Amino acid sequence: MGKLSAFQKGLKRFLHHKLGTSQDIQEIDQYIDIYVPWYNNGKYHSTISSYPEERYSGQRDIEWYNSLVKSLKLEDVLVLKSEG
């Protein structure tokens, strides 16, 4: 096996943090679906001097943050961005 990419390493850390030793495939899929939009839209990459989504499609998903907060059920802790 080759080296893990930065994406894979980050995903592994995130899954371990959220799931511990759980091997529930539905939970794993749920957290992967949460991690991918954050990685593509919310994590600035200095090596490419942009966000991956901007680089590949030309624009970021403006709702990525609200989706992340709702998916992780953090509405009581974090402020949702208002539209407009």
Residue, then its C-alpha position, 0 to 999 in steps of 0.5 A: m500500500g502507498k502513502l495516505s493522502a492528506f485527505q485520507k489522513g484527515l478523514k481517518r482522524f475525524l472518523h476515529h474522533k467521532l466513532g472511536t472503535s465503532q465499525d457501524i457502516q451506516e455511521i461511517d458513511q454518515y460521517i464521510d458525507i459530513y467530512v467531504p463537503w468540509y474538506n472541499n469547501g471549508k479547508y483552505h489548502s496552501t499548496i494550491s492556494s485555494y479551496p479544492e471546490e473552487r479549483y475544480s468547479g470554479q465556486r464553493d458551496i455557500e451552504w457548506y458551513n450550515s450543513l456541517v453544523k446541522s449534520l453534527k447537531l451543533e446548532d445550540v453551540l455554533v451560529l448558523k450563517s444567515e443568507g444574504 
